[in-house]
Amino acid sequence: MGVNISYMGTKRELAGAVADVISTCAQGPMLDVFSGMCSVGEAVGPVRPVWTNDAQVFASEVGAALFTSQTLPLRSQAIADRFHTTYRIALSRSQEMWSSQLAIEQALLEAPNFDTFDLQRASLLDALQTGARENGLQRPTLFASQYADSFFGLSQALEIDAIVEAVRGQSPNLKMSESQRWLMIALGRTMLRISTTTGHFAQYLNPKPNNFRTFQRQRRRRVWKEWLESNDELDPIGGAEWRRQNVAFNEDTLRLLPNLRNAAERPSVVYADPPYTNDQYSRYYHLLETLILYDYPSITGAGRYRDERFVTRFSLKSQSASAISSLVAAVGQMGSDLVLSYPTNGLAYSKGINIEELLRCHFRSVEVCHAIAHDHSTFGASKGPSKSSVIEKIYLGRS
């Protein structure tokens, strides 16, 4: 079940322990305010209603698909029957527009040695700039015009655009149906699988003599085939009746919680797993946002990041302590129990926050339920090793 997408800071290893703590709380909805790929929600449901929230658009769509869908994901044969003709028409049109660039890329992928490869790639980069100027307004060609020969090859980017057009039409920035949501989540999974990266979109890999063969192999992977396989691996959580009770939000946590204070229905327990390093998650998953929004964003930096991408206070050293304090206070004022995961090396600790003391200011009883040593995956984060050993504490504050 689930979407099985690797995600920075995932709590899949801790999900069982967190679910055990949540099971001791009052009956009623559990709200996961930093739901990510929803590993805790999967562990909790369908025993109680599960509400999800994430400020990242793609992650919030995953929460909606897993916990609120009344439509099951299509399987590969049905997808091929329904979309292949439209996809082929869109792809053929784009391939004609980018034919000269595709010929250079094909030579690059067949280059017998790195020197030849490097010369072909220099030619391709020049040709892509021309193609972007000439074809950039022929929509939908977002990935071809903005991301070709970075995270993907040109041929792969054209396939991504053609799938988007087949599924969402000529205006792919409009609100999605449930069926379209599943298909776009599967395409996001596919993008992560075929990309020339280390497993995220913070920065793409540059080919070198020792890795260009791997680069060539990765660029030969076909998006359509991988996408069909990804759709076959998706499933919602629980039954349709149970999913009708659930809600998926796409909000900044520190705005969502105060807004729920006077809502007709509130969660009985909130689970919070706030970011605790100074790495902004939006830097690692910006292309998944762009896939859903399909809004031709202005892009900057080595990773071609979206301008004005979301920045969380929890990952700013100067604001991390006040962010944690605001979160705890908001849950306490709402009258919900709070299950909080936070490691002993988190940014808030460096600013003098004592989590247990903070919780005692807002909850009638507080306990440290678990102190678990585990390796936190940073997916090759820029500010340290790919994994960091931490002691994760799971706190329970009872309202």
Residue pairs with C-beta under 8 A, 6 or more apart in sequence:
1 42
1 235
1 236
1 237
2 37
2 38
2 39
2 42
2 66
2 235
2 237
3 37
3 38
3 62
3 65
3 66
3 185
3 189
3 234
4 189
4 233
5 37
5 62
5 188
5 189
5 192
6 192
6 199
6 377
6 379
7 36
7 37
7 59
7 285
8 200
8 279
8 281
8 284
8 285
8 377
8 378
8 379
8 381
9 36
9 273
9 275
9 281
9 376
9 377
9 378
10 36
10 37
10 39
10 377
11 18
11 36
11 39
11 40
11 273
11 341
12 39
13 374
14 341
14 370
14 372
14 374
14 392
14 394
15 39
15 40
15 42
15 43
16 43
17 369
17 370
17 372
17 394
18 40
18 43
18 44
18 271
18 339
18 341
18 394
19 40
19 43
19 44
21 339
21 369
21 370
21 394
21 396
22 30
22 44
22 48
22 269
22 271
22 339
23 47
24 396
25 268
25 269
25 337
25 339
25 396
25 398
26 268
26 269
26 337
27 48
27 268
28 48
28 49
28 267
28 268
28 269
29 48
29 49
29 50
29 51
29 245
29 246
29 247
29 265
29 266
29 267
29 268
29 269
30 41
30 44
30 48
30 49
30 50
30 51
30 267
30 268
30 269
30 270
30 271
31 51
31 52
31 53
31 260
31 267
31 269
31 270
31 271
31 336
32 38
32 40
32 41
32 50
32 51
32 52
32 53
32 63
32 270
32 271
32 273
33 53
33 253
33 256
33 257
33 270
33 271
33 272
33 327
34 53
34 54
34 253
34 272
34 273
34 274
34 275
35 41
35 52
35 53
35 54
35 59
35 60
35 62
35 63
36 54
36 59
36 273
37 59
37 62
38 52
38 62
38 63
38 66
38 67
38 237
40 271
40 273
41 50
41 52
41 63
41 66
41 67
41 237
42 66
42 237
44 50
44 271
45 67
45 237
45 238
45 242
45 246
46 237
46 238
46 239
46 242
48 268
49 242
49 245
49 246
50 67
50 237
50 246
51 67
51 246
51 247
51 248
51 249
51 267
52 60
52 63
52 64
52 66
52 67
52 246
52 247
52 248
52 249
53 60
53 63
53 248
53 249
53 250
53 251
53 253
53 256
54 60
54 62
54 63
54 249
54 250
55 250
55 251
55 252
55 253
55 310
55 312
56 281
56 282
56 285
56 288
56 289
56 310
57 250
57 288
57 289
57 292
57 293
58 185
58 188
58 285
58 288
58 289
58 291
58 292
59 285
60 248
60 249
60 250
61 176
61 181
61 184
61 185
61 248
61 292
62 185
63 248
63 249
64 181
64 248
65 73
65 178
65 181
65 182
65 185
65 234
65 236
66 236
66 237
67 236
67 237
67 238
67 243
67 246
67 248
68 243
68 244
68 246
68 247
68 248
69 178
69 181
69 182
69 236
69 243
70 178
70 240
70 243
70 244
71 177
71 178
71 179
71 182
72 235
72 236
73 179
73 182
73 183
73 186
73 231
73 234
73 235
73 236
74 82
74 179
74 182
74 183
74 231
75 231
75 232
76 228
76 229
76 231
76 232
79 183
79 228
79 231
80 228
83 163
83 166
83 167
84 166
86 165
86 166
87 162
87 163
87 165
87 166
87 224
88 162
90 161
90 162
90 165
90 166
91 158
91 159
91 162
94 141
94 144
94 158
94 161
94 162
95 102
95 158
97 131
97 134
97 135
97 138
97 141
98 131
98 135
98 144
98 154
98 158
100 127
100 131
101 124
101 127
101 128
101 131
101 148
101 154
102 154
102 155
102 158
104 120
104 123
104 124
104 127
105 124
105 149
105 153
105 154
105 155
105 219
107 120
108 117
108 120
108 121
108 124
108 216
109 153
109 216
109 219
109 220
111 117
111 120
111 212
111 216
114 207
114 208
114 209
114 212
117 207
117 212
117 216
118 207
121 149
121 207
124 149
124 154
125 149
128 148
128 149
128 154
131 144
131 145
131 148
132 144
132 145
132 146
135 141
135 144
135 145
136 145
139 170
139 296
140 161
140 164
140 165
140 170
140 172
140 294
141 158
141 161
142 161
142 164
142 290
142 294
142 296
143 152
143 157
143 158
143 160
143 161
144 154
144 157
144 158
144 161
146 296
146 299
146 304
147 157
147 287
147 304
148 154
148 157
150 196
150 204
150 304
151 191
151 195
151 196
151 197
151 201
151 204
151 287
151 304
152 160
152 191
152 194
152 195
152 196
152 219
153 196
153 219
155 219
156 194
156 219
156 221
156 222
156 223
159 222
159 223
159 224
160 187
160 191
160 223
160 291
163 187
163 223
163 224
163 227
164 172
164 184
164 187
164 291
164 294
165 172
167 180
167 183
167 184
167 187
168 174
168 176
168 180
168 184
168 294
172 294
173 293
173 294
173 295
176 184
176 292
182 231
182 234
183 231
184 291
184 292
185 234
186 227
186 230
186 231
186 233
186 234
187 223
187 227
187 230
187 291
188 288
188 291
188 292
189 230
189 233
190 223
190 226
190 227
190 230
191 287
191 288
191 291
192 199
192 200
193 221
193 226
193 230
194 218
194 221
194 223
194 226
195 201
195 204
195 218
196 204
196 205
196 215
196 218
196 219
197 203
197 204
197 205
198 205
198 379
198 380
199 379
199 380
200 284
200 285
200 379
200 380
201 284
201 285
201 286
201 287
201 288
201 303
202 283
202 284
202 303
202 379
202 380
202 381
202 382
203 302
203 303
204 303
205 211
205 215
207 215
236 243
237 243
249 256
251 259
252 310
252 312
253 272
253 274
253 327
254 313
254 323
254 326
254 327
254 330
257 270
257 327
257 330
257 331
257 334
258 330
258 333
260 266
260 267
260 334
261 330
261 333
261 334
266 334
266 335
266 336
267 334
267 336
268 336
268 337
269 336
269 337
269 338
269 339
270 331
270 334
270 336
270 337
270 338
270 339
271 339
271 340
271 341
272 327
272 331
272 338
272 339
272 340
272 341
273 340
273 341
274 314
274 323
274 324
274 327
274 342
275 281
275 312
275 314
275 315
276 314
276 315
276 320
276 342
276 343
276 345
276 346
276 347
276 348
277 315
277 346
277 347
277 378
277 381
277 383
278 315
278 316
278 317
278 347
278 383
279 315
279 378
279 381
279 382
279 383
280 309
280 310
280 311
280 312
280 315
281 312
281 315
282 289
282 305
282 306
282 309
282 310
282 311
282 312
283 303
283 305
283 309
284 379
286 303
286 305
286 306
286 309
289 306
289 309
290 297
290 306
297 306
297 307
298 306
298 307
299 305
299 306
299 307
300 307
312 323
313 319
313 320
313 322
313 323
314 320
314 323
314 324
314 347
315 347
316 323
316 347
317 347
317 350
317 351
318 351
320 346
320 347
320 348
320 350
320 351
320 353
321 347
321 348
321 351
321 352
321 353
323 348
324 342
324 348
324 353
324 355
324 358
325 353
325 358
328 338
328 340
328 358
328 359
328 361
328 362
328 397
329 361
329 362
331 338
331 362
331 397
331 399
332 338
332 361
332 362
332 363
332 397
332 399
333 362
335 399
336 399
337 363
337 396
337 397
337 398
337 399
338 359
338 363
338 395
338 396
338 397
338 399
339 394
339 395
339 396
339 397
340 355
340 359
340 394
340 395
340 396
340 397
341 392
341 393
341 394
341 395
342 348
342 355
342 392
342 393
342 395
343 376
343 390
343 391
343 392
343 393
344 390
344 391
344 393
345 388
345 390
345 391
348 355
349 355
355 393
355 395
356 366
356 368
356 395
359 366
359 395
359 397
360 366
362 397
363 397
363 398
363 399
364 398
364 399
365 397
365 398
366 395
366 396
366 397
366 398
367 395
367 396
368 393
368 394
368 395
369 394
369 395
369 396
370 392
370 393
370 394
371 391
371 392
371 393
371 394
372 391
372 392
372 393
372 394
373 389
373 390
373 391
373 392
374 389
374 390
374 392
375 387
375 388
375 389
375 390
376 387
376 388
376 389
376 390
376 392
377 386
377 387
378 384
378 385
378 386
378 387
378 388
379 386
380 386
